[in-house]
Amino acid sequence: MKGGIYIIRCLGNNKIYIGSAKSLKDRWKQHLKNLEKGIHINNHLQRSYEKYGKESLTFEIYEELGEYNKEIYFKRENLA
């Protein structure tokens, strides 16, 4: 899977987490791994996961981008 901007949405409270990654598929797997271990860097997302469960989270591709360029990816992420 390509890189780009993504949104993790919690259906339980409709809050979102926006991020960017070189590989969207790999990043989603890493988020889930960290959430399952209880060590996610974002406390709000971790608490939502703990309260509503894995099934309440959706991973949405906001925008696919070309070759990874940190500056461009972060700029596009902040516009999402």
C-alpha positions in Angstrom: 0.0 0.0 0.0 1.2 3.5 -0.8 1.9 6.3 1.6 -0.3 9.2 2.5 -2.6 10.8 5.0 -5.0 8.8 7.1 -7.7 9.2 9.7 -8.4 6.9 12.6 -12.0 7.4 13.7 -13.5 6.1 16.9 -17.2 5.3 16.2 -17.9 5.3 19.9 -17.2 9.0 20.4 -16.7 10.2 16.7 -13.2 11.6 17.6 -10.5 11.4 15.0 -6.7 11.0 14.9 -4.9 12.2 11.8 -1.5 11.0 10.7 0.8 10.4 7.8 2.9 7.4 6.8 5.2 6.0 4.1 3.1 2.9 4.1 -0.5 3.2 5.2 -1.0 -0.5 5.7 2.1 -0.9 7.9 1.2 2.2 10.0 -2.3 0.9 10.7 -0.8 -2.4 11.9 1.6 -0.5 14.2 -1.2 1.6 15.7 -3.2 -1.5 16.5 -0.1 -3.2 18.0 0.6 -0.3 20.3 -3.1 0.1 21.2 -3.3 -3.6 22.1 -0.2 -3.4 24.3 -1.5 -0.2 25.9 1.5 1.9 24.9 0.1 4.1 22.1 1.7 7.6 22.1 -1.7 9.3 21.9 -3.5 9.1 25.2 -6.8 10.1 23.8 -6.7 7.3 21.2 -5.5 4.8 23.7 -8.4 5.7 26.1 -10.9 5.4 23.2 -9.6 2.0 22.3 -9.8 0.8 25.9 -13.4 2.2 26.4 -15.0 1.3 23.0 -12.7 -1.6 21.8 -10.9 -2.3 18.6 -14.1 -2.8 16.6 -15.0 0.9 17.2 -11.9 2.1 15.3 -11.9 2.7 11.5 -8.9 3.4 9.4 -9.7 5.8 6.5 -7.3 6.9 3.7 -7.7 10.6 3.4 -5.2 11.1 0.6 -2.6 8.9 -1.1 0.6 10.7 -1.9 3.7 9.8 -4.0 7.2 9.2 -2.9 7.7 9.9 0.8 8.9 13.4 1.6 8.6 14.2 5.3 8.0 17.9 4.7 5.3 17.5 2.2 3.6 14.7 4.1 3.5 16.7 7.3 2.3 19.8 5.5 -0.6 17.8 3.9 -1.4 16.1 7.2 -1.8 19.5 8.9 -4.2 20.6 6.2 -6.5 17.5 6.7 
